[in-house]
Amino acid sequence: MNDKENSPILQGNFTQAGALVVKAEAVILDVNAVDLQDTSVSVTAGRETGALEASIRTIGVLNPPLLARKREGEGYRVVCGMLRMKAVAACGATSFRAQVAAADTDEQVLVLASLADNVPHRVFNPVEHARAAALLAGTFPDHMALRVWNELLGMPRAYAVFDQYRKIAGAGETVHALMLQGSITVDTAFALVRMAHEDRACFCDLFSQLHFSARKQAEILEYCDDISRRDGITLHEVLERSGVLKALRCDMHGKDGQRAEQIRRSIKLLRFPRLAAKERSVHELIRSMKLPPTITFEPPPFFEGDTWRLNVRVTSDRDMRDAAARLAEIAEHPGLKKLLEE
């Protein structure tokens, strides 16, 4: 075992109050001495500071943030209180009270302090869970990182899930923004992480413009991957060939839900060309029947099975007689028997 594995920091239960002590000194610092871009021990993402700013302007900072010296260069980084620091800066303050961790404080202690400070009073969003996984993976041995992930954050004690979130941490701001907006799921984000840059950019464009349910996101990604492997083309070439990229570049008409369904359908038809051909032939046959608006003829889902649906809408007994006569004519259509027997 290495020194980190023998560290007393790794002993005991991480959820026990009082198990972690950070030696710190109270100081008054210039706001500009803090590097808010240094997130080496911070996981905060997608949080607004408006309410904090209003509070600070009224009563000041009641709970001073905990800082640590930067690992390289001059100045300080935030350990606990990133939102408080951003709010202080937004308020235009020039100086503030803070706690500065002792210079010899172990990085593991700083990481645990950062996470433990946030866990009690807020639910982590997916990006924060991803950043926490990356932070733990970079600080602790794998088995201990997984243990903290489970005990302190309440996440599954499964390395596959932990590793998935860890990789999502490096996905970039665009993917993170989509996650924070609820536009993509964690599984979709993980799929995007594994893509080439150009492929990822195309899917990010798609998911940023149109909303798809979790199931439809998974379906689209699966179909595109199948087409890519079948035809030996890249994923962005799949989107180009299916007409998705052209549709995104143009002004699409209709509601977002309708536009999303059109795009999903175009990808599906490219994935199942025989199904697409079958649908075209069936729709041509149905059009040739010249059905009135009150009668619809629908195939079984995906043409699997032999049960077709015939819908008739009537408002009077005369409508019923007219519909019956029309159905008798339809039953003699030359292509209908062949279609039902295929």
C-alpha positions in Angstrom: 0.0 0.0 0.0 1.1 3.6 -0.6 1.0 6.4 1.9 -2.4 7.6 0.8 -3.9 4.2 1.4 -2.4 4.2 4.9 -3.6 7.7 5.7 -5.7 8.1 8.8 -8.0 10.3 6.8 -9.3 7.1 5.1 -10.2 5.5 8.4 -13.7 5.5 9.9 -17.1 6.4 8.4 -17.1 9.5 6.3 -20.6 10.4 7.3 -19.8 10.7 11.1 -19.9 14.2 12.4 -16.6 15.5 13.8 -14.5 12.9 12.0 -12.8 15.6 9.8 -11.0 18.6 11.3 -9.5 21.3 9.1 -7.0 23.6 10.8 -7.6 27.1 9.5 -6.8 30.7 10.3 -9.2 33.6 10.2 -8.0 36.4 7.9 -9.1 39.5 5.9 -8.3 39.1 2.3 -8.6 41.1 -0.9 -11.3 39.7 -3.2 -8.9 39.7 -6.1 -6.6 37.3 -4.2 -9.0 34.5 -4.8 -9.0 32.6 -8.1 -12.6 31.7 -8.8 -11.5 29.8 -11.9 -9.5 27.4 -9.8 -12.0 24.5 -9.2 -9.4 22.0 -8.1 -11.5 21.3 -5.0 -14.9 22.6 -5.9 -17.8 20.8 -7.5 -20.4 23.6 -7.7 -22.1 23.9 -11.1 -25.3 25.5 -12.4 -26.1 27.5 -9.3 -27.4 31.1 -9.2 -26.1 33.6 -6.6 -28.9 36.2 -6.7 -30.4 35.3 -3.3 -27.0 35.1 -1.7 -26.1 38.5 -3.1 -29.2 40.1 -1.6 -28.4 38.5 1.8 -24.8 39.6 1.7 -25.7 43.2 0.9 -28.1 43.1 3.9 -26.2 41.3 6.6 -22.8 40.5 5.2 -21.1 37.0 5.1 -22.2 35.2 8.2 -20.2 32.0 7.4 -16.8 32.9 6.0 -15.7 30.7 3.1 -12.8 28.2 3.6 -9.9 28.8 1.3 -6.5 27.1 0.6 -3.4 28.4 -1.1 -3.2 27.6 -4.8 -1.0 24.7 -5.6 0.9 26.8 -8.1 1.4 30.5 -8.2 0.1 33.2 -5.8 -3.3 33.5 -4.3 -6.0 31.3 -3.0 -8.6 28.7 -4.2 -12.0 28.0 -2.8 -12.5 24.9 -0.7 -15.9 25.6 0.8 -18.2 28.5 -0.2 -17.7 28.9 -4.0 -21.2 30.5 -4.3 -20.5 32.8 -1.3 -17.3 33.9 -3.0 -19.0 34.6 -6.3 -21.7 36.5 -4.5 -19.2 38.6 -2.6 -17.4 39.4 -5.9 -20.7 40.2 -7.6 -21.6 42.6 -4.8 -18.5 44.7 -5.6 -16.7 44.0 -2.2 -13.0 44.7 -2.2 -12.2 42.6 0.9 -13.9 39.9 3.0 -13.4 37.6 6.0 -12.3 34.1 5.3 -10.8 31.0 6.9 -7.5 29.8 5.3 -6.5 26.2 5.7 -3.0 25.5 7.1 -0.4 25.2 4.4 0.3 21.6 5.3 -3.4 20.5 5.0 -3.6 17.2 3.0 -5.4 17.5 -0.3 -7.6 14.6 0.7 -8.9 16.6 3.7 -9.6 19.6 1.4 -11.6 17.4 -1.0 -13.6 15.8 1.8 -14.3 19.2 3.4 -15.5 20.6 0.1 -17.9 17.7 -0.4 -19.1 17.5 3.2 -19.8 21.3 3.2 -22.3 20.9 0.4 -24.0 17.6 1.1 -26.2 18.6 4.1 -28.0 21.5 2.5 -28.5 20.7 -1.2 -29.1 17.9 -3.6 -26.2 17.6 -6.1 -27.2 17.9 -9.7 -25.7 15.5 -12.3 -22.8 17.7 -13.2 -21.8 18.2 -9.6 -21.9 14.4 -9.1 -19.7 14.1 -12.2 -17.2 16.7 -10.8 -17.2 15.0 -7.4 -16.4 11.6 -9.0 -13.5 13.2 -11.0 -12.3 15.0 -7.8 -12.4 11.8 -5.8 -10.7 9.7 -8.5 -7.9 12.2 -8.7 -7.3 12.3 -5.0 -8.0 8.8 -3.5 -7.2 5.2 -4.6 -10.1 3.8 -6.6 -11.6 1.7 -3.8 -11.6 4.6 -1.3 -12.9 7.1 -3.9 -15.8 4.7 -4.5 -16.4 4.4 -0.7 -16.6 8.2 -0.2 -18.9 8.4 -3.3 -21.2 6.0 -1.7 -21.0 6.9 2.0 -20.8 10.7 1.7 -22.8 11.4 -1.5 -25.2 8.5 -1.3 -24.4 7.3 -4.8 -24.4 3.6 -5.9 -21.3 1.6 -4.8 -20.8 0.4 -8.3 -17.5 1.3 -10.0 -19.1 1.3 -13.5 -21.5 4.1 -12.4 -18.7 6.0 -10.7 -16.5 5.7 -13.7 -19.3 6.9 -16.0 -19.7 10.1 -14.0 -16.0 10.6 -13.7 -15.7 10.6 -17.5 -18.7 12.9 -17.9 -16.8 15.5 -15.8 -14.5 16.0 -18.8 -17.2 16.2 -21.4 -17.0 20.0 -21.7 -19.2 23.0 -21.0 -21.7 22.3 -23.8 -22.6 18.8 -22.6 -22.7 20.0 -19.0 -25.0 22.9 -20.0 -27.4 20.4 -21.6 -27.4 18.2 -18.5 -28.1 21.2 -16.2 -31.0 22.2 -18.5 -32.4 18.7 -18.3 -32.1 18.4 -22.1 -30.1 15.2 -21.9 -29.8 12.3 -19.5 -26.7 11.0 -17.8 -26.6 8.0 -20.1 -26.8 10.3 -23.1 -24.0 12.5 -21.7 -21.9 9.4 -21.3 -22.6 8.4 -24.9 -21.5 11.9 -26.1 -18.3 11.7 -24.1 -17.3 8.6 -26.1 -17.9 10.2 -29.5 -15.4 12.0 -31.7 -15.5 15.8 -31.4 -17.4 16.4 -34.6 -20.0 13.7 -33.9 -20.5 15.1 -30.4 -21.0 18.6 -31.6 -23.8 17.5 -34.0 -25.7 15.6 -31.3 -25.3 18.5 -29.0 -26.8 20.8 -31.6 -29.7 18.3 -32.0 -30.4 18.0 -28.3 -30.1 21.7 -27.7 -32.7 22.6 -30.3 -35.3 19.9 -29.7 -36.5 18.0 -26.6 -36.5 14.2 -26.6 -37.6 11.9 -23.8 -35.0 9.7 -22.2 -36.3 6.7 -24.1 -36.2 8.6 -27.4 -32.7 9.9 -26.8 -31.5 6.3 -26.2 -33.4 5.1 -29.3 -31.8 7.8 -31.5 -28.3 7.1 -30.3 -28.8 3.3 -30.7 -30.2 3.7 -34.3 -27.3 6.1 -35.3 -24.7 3.7 -33.8 -26.3 0.8 -35.7 -26.3 2.7 -39.0 -22.7 3.9 -38.4 -21.4 0.3 -38.0 -23.6 -1.1 -40.7 -22.6 1.5 -43.4 -19.1 2.2 -42.2 -19.7 5.9 -41.8 -19.3 8.4 -38.9 -22.1 9.4 -36.7 -22.3 12.9 -38.0 -22.5 11.4 -41.5 -25.4 9.4 -40.3 -27.2 12.6 -39.2 -26.3 14.2 -42.5 -27.6 11.2 -44.6 -30.8 11.1 -42.6 -31.5 14.7 -43.3 -31.3 15.7 -39.6 -28.4 18.2 -40.1 -30.2 19.9 -43.0 -33.4 20.1 -41.0 -31.5 21.7 -38.1 -29.9 24.3 -40.4 -33.3 25.3 -41.8 -36.4 26.8 -40.3 -38.5 23.8 -39.4 -42.2 24.3 -39.3 -44.5 23.0 -36.7 -44.3 22.6 -32.9 -41.2 21.3 -31.3 -42.8 18.0 -30.5 -43.8 17.4 -34.1 -40.3 18.5 -35.3 -38.6 16.1 -32.8 -40.9 13.2 -34.0 -40.1 14.0 -37.7 -36.4 13.8 -37.0 -36.7 10.6 -34.9 -38.7 9.0 -37.7 -36.2 10.0 -40.4 -33.4 8.3 -38.4 -35.5 5.2 -37.8 -36.4 4.9 -41.5 -32.7 5.0 -42.3 -32.0 2.4 -39.7 -34.8 0.1 -41.1 -34.8 0.6 -44.9 -37.1 -2.4 -45.5 -39.6 -1.1 -43.0 -39.4 2.3 -44.8 -40.1 0.7 -48.1 -43.0 -1.3 -46.7 -44.5 1.9 -45.1 -44.3 3.7 -48.4 -46.0 0.9 -50.3 -48.7 0.6 -47.7 -49.3 4.4 -47.6 -49.6 4.4 -51.4 -52.2 1.6 -51.3 -54.2 3.4 -48.6 -54.1 6.6 -50.6 -55.4 4.6 -53.6 -58.4 3.5 -51.6 -59.5 7.2 -51.4 -60.9 6.8 -47.9 -63.2 9.5 -46.7 -62.0 11.5 -43.6 -64.3 9.5 -41.4 -62.5 6.2 -42.1 -58.9 5.4 -41.3 -57.0 2.1 -42.0 -53.9 1.5 -39.8 -51.2 -1.2 -40.0 -50.0 -3.0 -36.9 -47.1 -1.3 -35.1 -43.9 -1.7 -37.1 -45.9 -4.1 -39.4 -45.3 -6.8 -36.8 -48.4 -9.0 -36.5 -51.5 -9.5 -38.7 -54.1 -7.3 -37.0 -54.9 -4.1 -38.8 -57.1 -1.4 -37.3 -60.1 0.1 -39.1 -61.6 3.2 -37.5 -65.0 4.5 -38.5 -66.5 7.7 -37.2 -70.2 8.3 -37.4 -72.8 10.7 -36.0 -76.0 9.3 -37.4 -77.6 6.1 -38.7 -77.2 7.5 -42.2 -73.5 7.9 -41.6 -73.4 4.3 -40.6 -75.1 3.1 -43.8 -72.8 5.2 -45.9 -69.8 3.9 -44.1 -71.0 0.3 -44.5 -71.4 0.8 -48.3 -68.0 2.4 -48.6 -66.4 -0.4 -46.6 -68.0 -2.9 -49.0 -66.3 -1.1 -51.9 -63.0 -1.0 -50.1 -63.1 -4.8 -49.4 -63.1 -5.3 -53.2 -59.9 -3.2 -53.7 -57.5 -5.4 -55.7 -54.5 -4.7 -53.5 -56.2 -5.2 -50.1 -56.3 -8.9 -50.0 -52.7 -9.2 -51.0 -51.7 -6.7 -48.3 -53.6 -8.5 -45.5 -52.1 -11.9 -46.5 -48.5 -10.8 -46.7 
